Amino acid sequence: MLYMKKKILFLFIIVAGLAQFACKKNVNGGGPPVITDVRSVDTTKRDSFFVQAVPGSLIVIQGNGFDGLQAVFFNDTSAYFNPSYVTNNNIIITIPATAKTAATNPGVPSTIKLVTDHGTVTYSFKLYLPPPFISSIAFDNSGTLLYINGSNFEGIQKITFPVPGADTALSYTVNSSFTQITAAIPPGTAFVDSLRVYCTFGESSFPYPPPMTISSVSNENAVAGTTITINGTNFIGVTKVTFPGGIAGTNVQNISVNQVNVTVPPGITAPDSLRLTGGLGTAAAPQLFDSYITHPSPGYLSTFDVQYTASNTDNTGFVGWTGGYASSPSSTYPNGTGGFAVLQNGAPMKGNTSPGSQGNAGFSQLYDVPWVANTATPVAGYSLKFEVYVAQPWTAGELWVMMGDWYGWHNYLARYAPWTTAQAGTFQPSGWVTVTIPLSQLILSTNSDTNEWDYGSFPTGSPATLFSNYTSTALCFTIVNDQASPTVPVNGLNIGIDNVRIVQGQ
């Protein structure tokens, strides 16, 4: 009798355990899992339910019967899930960034699929992409292809241009990150409107055609007969370069979509902006061309055309020098605009020696003259400009721009060493070139940090904010070898300097 009672109790325990296991396994009533909705993880949007999302989004899948979860798929792309973020009623999960959308595969099922150990469920859910975005456009050198830069260039349907007739791109390719389109431009003269990119999930537009712009001129004070390079953007079909006085330049050469070469014509009698004319209209240079002719004041510090003057009321003179001076161009320094300073080392310049102790390294001191009419003017947007001629390959040593009256200089305001960024470490342009140094990069503090301002980088010292911050306006130019090595050989630095000026702009 006791044996029978124990046997019945044992069977009861087994049956109760099976019942409890069945209940735990099938809390949703014994059937497969059920998805009721999808919502945002963001606590401020807990009541925000949706039926579509972008790949890469973190979401919450809600329903019941999620115990025993084995796999989750978005458009048949498997998604990783952390069991710690799975309960019977909620799954916190990130949609795979690689999940397919209708933009990349129009045949996607647009579903979420859950697989558990007691069943499978699918739920209608759309994956979409943000609309395309165009940040910039640029032509290739031929002018027949357009680079369209931006993001979300997936599922492109067509690209249109504002041209008469057939306006769709002849062909196009998209890079693997969907951030750049290379499109073949359809024929026809463009009218001012917008380029448009149409994708599965939206469209984007951008003004077209882009304007032609001039950013700089290789020599802003070039004389007749010399060839200059005009730099900028969108130089498509440039046919004419107009110099001050409406005089057309000669030998116009379209080097690339960013560069045009032209020979300066004779007959320029007053400064003005030079202009380009081409397939995209016209563009004017931001600075005056041949400003040396009138050297406007204030702003022009010296043309170096006069020496030993008691004053510099016409902005042509300078105080003195220990370097050299040329009153006119020569075979060594051809095609100048009159007199100019020459800085040339007459003896080897060892490394890490101060200005004035390097074998007659040379100084050229300018007058203390006004830079602007109102010294309360912010320096932002103003630049120091001058032309240089490099008579010997420049491979070591620096040009310093210092401030202070004669023998009262501070350490350098600017350090110009273009050979450090030149190809093969050698700087020697074919003629005079314009140097531009934003005033916001001129150093006021005096220190010995050799990593301070150089061509293409910013200073570690404190720049001025107002013109009144400068205790002097007398500039001095000198050549220095402030690096440990190498030694600059005799005549290793042979630099002509001319037309020093302060201008608004770059």
Residue pairs with C-beta under 8 A, 6 or more apart in sequence:
22 30
24 67
25 67
25 68
25 117
25 118
26 65
26 118
27 64
27 65
27 67
27 88
28 34
28 64
28 65
28 88
31 65
31 119
32 65
32 116
32 118
32 119
32 120
32 121
33 63
33 64
33 65
33 66
33 69
33 114
33 116
33 118
33 119
33 120
33 121
34 63
34 64
34 65
34 121
35 61
35 62
35 63
35 112
35 114
35 121
35 123
36 62
36 63
36 64
37 49
37 62
37 63
38 49
38 50
38 51
38 53
38 59
38 60
38 61
38 62
38 112
38 123
38 125
39 45
39 46
39 47
39 48
39 49
39 50
39 59
39 60
39 62
40 46
40 48
40 50
40 59
40 60
41 58
41 59
41 60
41 92
42 48
51 124
51 125
51 126
52 125
52 126
52 127
52 128
53 59
53 95
53 125
53 127
53 128
54 95
54 127
54 128
54 129
54 130
55 74
55 95
55 96
55 97
55 98
55 99
55 101
55 127
55 129
56 94
56 95
56 96
56 97
57 94
57 95
58 92
58 93
58 94
58 95
59 92
59 93
59 94
59 95
60 90
60 91
60 92
60 93
61 72
61 90
61 91
61 93
61 112
61 114
61 123
62 89
62 90
63 89
63 121
64 88
64 89
65 88
65 116
65 118
65 119
65 121
66 86
66 87
66 88
66 89
66 90
66 91
66 114
66 116
67 88
67 116
68 116
68 117
68 118
69 81
69 83
69 86
69 91
69 114
69 115
69 116
70 115
70 116
70 117
71 78
71 113
71 114
71 115
72 78
72 79
72 81
72 91
72 93
72 112
72 113
72 114
72 115
73 79
73 111
73 112
73 113
73 115
74 95
74 96
74 99
74 111
74 112
74 125
74 127
75 99
75 100
75 101
75 105
75 108
75 109
75 110
75 111
75 127
76 100
76 108
76 109
76 113
77 96
77 98
77 99
77 100
78 96
79 93
79 94
79 95
79 96
79 99
80 93
80 94
80 96
81 91
81 93
82 92
85 91
85 92
85 93
86 92
91 114
95 127
99 127
100 108
100 127
101 108
101 127
101 128
101 129
101 154
101 155
101 200
101 201
102 108
102 110
102 126
102 127
102 128
102 155
102 200
102 201
103 128
103 129
103 154
103 155
103 199
103 200
103 201
104 154
104 155
106 200
108 127
109 122
110 124
110 125
110 126
110 127
111 122
111 123
111 124
111 125
112 122
112 123
112 125
113 120
113 121
113 122
113 123
114 120
114 121
114 122
114 123
128 201
129 152
129 154
129 155
129 199
129 200
129 201
130 151
130 152
130 201
130 202
131 152
131 199
131 201
131 202
131 203
131 204
132 150
132 151
132 152
132 153
132 156
132 197
132 199
132 202
132 203
132 204
133 150
133 151
133 152
133 204
134 148
134 149
134 150
134 195
134 197
134 204
134 205
134 206
135 149
135 150
135 151
136 149
136 150
136 206
137 146
137 147
137 148
137 149
137 195
137 206
137 208
137 210
138 146
138 147
138 149
138 210
138 233
138 234
138 257
139 145
139 146
139 147
139 210
139 234
139 236
139 257
140 146
140 147
140 182
140 257
141 256
141 257
143 185
143 236
143 237
143 257
143 279
144 184
144 185
145 182
145 183
145 184
145 185
146 182
146 183
146 185
146 195
147 180
147 181
147 182
148 159
148 180
148 181
148 182
148 183
148 195
148 197
148 206
149 179
149 180
150 179
150 180
150 204
151 178
151 179
152 178
152 199
152 201
153 174
153 178
153 179
153 180
153 181
153 197
153 199
154 174
154 178
154 199
154 200
155 199
155 200
155 201
156 172
156 174
156 181
156 197
156 198
156 199
157 198
157 199
157 200
158 168
158 169
158 198
159 168
159 169
159 172
159 181
159 183
159 195
159 196
159 197
159 198
160 167
160 168
160 169
160 195
160 196
160 198
161 167
161 168
161 169
161 185
161 186
161 190
161 195
161 208
162 190
162 191
162 192
162 193
162 194
162 195
162 208
162 209
163 185
163 186
163 187
163 188
163 189
163 190
163 191
164 188
164 189
164 191
165 186
165 187
165 188
166 186
166 187
166 188
167 186
167 188
168 186
169 183
169 184
169 185
169 186
170 183
170 184
170 185
170 186
171 183
171 184
172 181
172 182
172 183
172 184
173 181
173 182
174 180
174 181
174 182
181 197
189 279
190 208
190 209
192 207
192 208
192 209
193 207
193 208
194 205
194 206
194 207
194 208
195 205
195 206
195 207
195 208
196 203
196 204
196 205
197 203
197 204
197 205
209 234
209 236
209 280
210 233
210 234
210 280
211 234
211 280
211 281
211 283
212 232
212 233
212 234
212 235
212 236
212 238
212 276
212 278
212 280
212 281
212 282
212 283
213 232
213 233
213 234
213 283
214 230
214 231
214 232
214 274
214 276
214 283
214 284
214 285
214 286
215 231
215 232
215 233
215 286
215 506
216 230
216 231
216 232
216 434
216 436
216 506
217 228
217 229
217 230
217 231
217 274
217 285
217 287
217 289
217 434
218 228
218 229
218 230
218 231
218 429
218 433
218 434
219 226
219 228
219 387
219 431
219 432
219 433
219 434
220 287
220 288
220 289
220 290
220 291
220 385
220 387
220 434
221 289
221 290
221 291
221 292
221 337
221 387
221 432
221 434
221 498
221 499
222 228
222 264
222 289
222 290
222 335
222 431
222 432
223 264
223 335
223 336
223 337
224 264
224 265
224 266
224 267
224 268
225 263
225 264
225 266
225 335
226 263
226 264
226 335
226 431
226 432
227 251
227 261
227 262
227 263
227 264
227 431
228 261
228 262
228 264
229 255
229 259
229 260
229 261
230 241
230 259
230 260
230 261
230 262
230 274
230 276
230 285
231 258
231 259
232 258
232 259
232 276
232 283
233 257
233 258
234 257
234 280
235 254
235 256
235 257
235 258
235 259
235 260
235 276
235 278
236 257
236 278
236 279
236 280
237 254
237 278
237 279
237 280
238 252
238 254
238 260
238 276
238 277
238 278
238 279
239 252
239 277
239 278
240 248
240 249
240 252
240 276
240 277
240 278
241 248
241 249
241 252
241 260
241 262
241 274
241 275
241 276
241 277
242 248
242 249
242 274
242 275
242 276
242 277
243 249
243 264
243 265
243 268
243 272
243 274
243 289
243 290
244 268
244 269
244 270
244 271
244 272
244 273
244 274
244 289
244 290
245 267
245 268
245 269
245 270
245 272
247 265
247 267
247 268
248 265
249 262
249 263
249 264
249 265
249 274
250 262
250 263
250 265
251 261
251 262
251 263
252 260
252 261
252 262
253 260
253 261
253 262
254 260
255 261
260 276
268 289
268 290
268 293
269 293
270 293
270 294
271 288
271 289
271 290
271 291
271 292
271 293
271 294
272 288
272 289
273 284
273 285
273 286
273 287
273 288
273 289
274 284
274 285
274 289
275 282
275 283
275 284
275 285
276 282
276 283
286 505
286 506
287 385
287 503
287 505
287 506
291 300
291 499
291 501
292 303
292 337
292 338
292 498
292 499
295 303
295 314
295 315
295 316
295 499
295 501
296 315
297 314
297 315
297 369
297 370
298 369
298 370
298 371
298 372
298 373
298 502
299 371
299 372
299 501
299 502
299 503
300 315
300 499
300 500
300 501
301 315
301 366
301 367
301 369
301 371
301 473
301 475
301 500
301 501
301 502
302 312
302 315
302 316
302 317
302 318
302 366
302 367
302 499
302 500
303 315
303 316
303 337
303 338
303 339
303 498
303 499
304 316
304 317
304 318
304 325
304 338
304 339
304 340
304 341
304 364
304 497
304 498
304 499
305 316
305 317
305 338
305 339
306 314
306 316
306 317
306 318
306 339
307 317
307 318
307 320
307 325
307 327
307 339
308 317
308 320
309 316
309 317
311 317
311 367
312 318
312 366
312 367
312 369
315 369
317 367
318 341
318 364
318 365
318 366
318 367
319 365
319 366
319 367
319 406
319 474
320 365
320 406
321 341
321 362
321 363
321 364
321 365
322 360
322 362
322 363
323 341
323 342
323 343
323 344
323 360
323 361
323 362
323 363
323 364
323 478
323 479
324 341
324 342
324 343
324 344
324 362
325 339
325 340
325 341
325 342
326 333
326 336
326 339
326 340
326 342
326 496
327 338
327 339
328 336
328 338
328 339
329 335
329 336
332 391
333 340
333 342
333 389
333 391
333 496
334 431
335 431
335 432
336 389
336 432
336 496
336 498
337 387
337 498
337 499
338 498
339 498
340 389
340 496
340 497
340 498
341 364
341 477
341 496
341 497
341 498
342 362
342 494
342 495
342 496
342 497
343 361
343 362
343 363
343 364
343 399
343 477
343 478
343 479
343 493
343 494
343 495
343 497
344 362
344 479
344 491
344 493
344 494
344 495
345 358
345 359
345 360
345 361
345 362
345 397
345 479
345 488
345 490
345 491
345 492
345 493
346 359
346 360
346 490
346 491
347 358
347 359
347 360
347 490
348 359
348 487
348 488
348 489
348 490
349 358
349 359
349 361
349 397
349 479
349 480
349 481
349 487
349 488
349 492
349 493
350 358
350 481
350 487
351 481
351 482
351 483
351 484
351 485
351 486
351 487
352 481
352 482
352 483
352 484
353 481
354 480
355 361
355 363
355 400
355 402
355 409
355 478
355 480
356 363
356 478
358 479
358 480
358 481
361 478
361 479
361 480
361 493
362 478
362 479
363 476
363 477
363 478
364 476
364 477
364 478
364 497
365 405
365 406
365 474
365 475
365 476
366 474
366 475
366 476
366 500
367 474
368 405
368 472
368 473
368 474
369 473
369 474
370 473
371 467
371 470
371 473
371 502
372 382
372 467
372 502
374 467
375 466
375 467
375 468
376 466
376 467
376 468
377 466
377 467
378 465
378 466
378 467
379 439
379 440
379 442
379 463
379 464
379 465
379 466
379 467
379 469
380 439
380 440
380 465
381 504
381 505
382 438
382 439
382 502
382 503
382 504
382 505
383 436
383 437
383 438
383 439
383 502
383 503
383 504
383 505
383 506
384 401
384 414
384 436
384 437
384 438
384 439
384 442
384 500
384 501
384 502
385 434
385 435
385 436
385 437
385 499
385 500
385 501
385 502
385 503
386 434
386 435
386 497
386 498
386 499
386 500
386 501
387 432
387 433
387 434
387 435
387 496
387 497
387 498
387 499
388 399
388 432
388 433
388 435
388 495
388 496
388 497
388 498
389 431
389 432
389 433
389 495
389 496
389 498
390 427
390 428
390 429
390 494
390 495
391 494
391 495
391 496
392 428
392 491
392 492
392 493
392 494
393 426
393 427
393 428
394 418
394 419
394 422
394 426
394 427
394 428
394 492
394 493
394 495
395 419
395 425
395 426
395 427
395 492
396 419
396 481
396 483
396 486
396 487
396 488
396 492
397 417
397 479
397 480
397 481
397 488
397 492
397 493
398 415
398 416
398 417
398 454
398 479
398 480
398 481
398 482
398 483
399 415
399 416
399 417
399 477
399 478
399 479
399 480
399 493
399 495
400 412
400 414
400 415
400 416
400 477
400 478
400 479
400 480
400 482
401 412
401 413
401 414
401 415
401 416
401 437
401 442
401 475
401 476
401 477
402 409
402 410
402 411
402 412
402 413
402 475
402 476
402 477
402 478
403 409
403 410
403 413
403 470
403 471
403 472
403 473
403 474
403 475
403 476
404 410
404 471
404 472
404 474
404 476
405 472
405 474
406 474
408 472
409 476
410 446
411 443
411 446
411 447
411 448
412 443
412 452
412 453
412 480
413 442
413 443
413 444
413 453
413 475
414 437
414 441
414 442
414 443
414 453
415 452
415 453
415 454
415 482
416 435
416 437
416 454
416 455
417 454
417 455
418 427
418 455
419 425
419 426
419 427
420 454
420 455
421 455
421 456
432 496
432 498
436 506
437 453
438 506
439 463
439 464
439 502
440 463
441 453
441 458
441 459
441 463
442 453
442 459
442 463
442 464
443 452
443 453
443 459
443 460
443 461
443 462
443 463
444 461
444 462
444 463
444 464
444 469
444 470
445 461
445 462
446 461
447 460
447 461
449 460
449 461
450 482
450 483
451 460
452 459
452 460
452 461
453 459
453 461
464 470
475 500
477 497
479 493
479 495
481 487
481 488
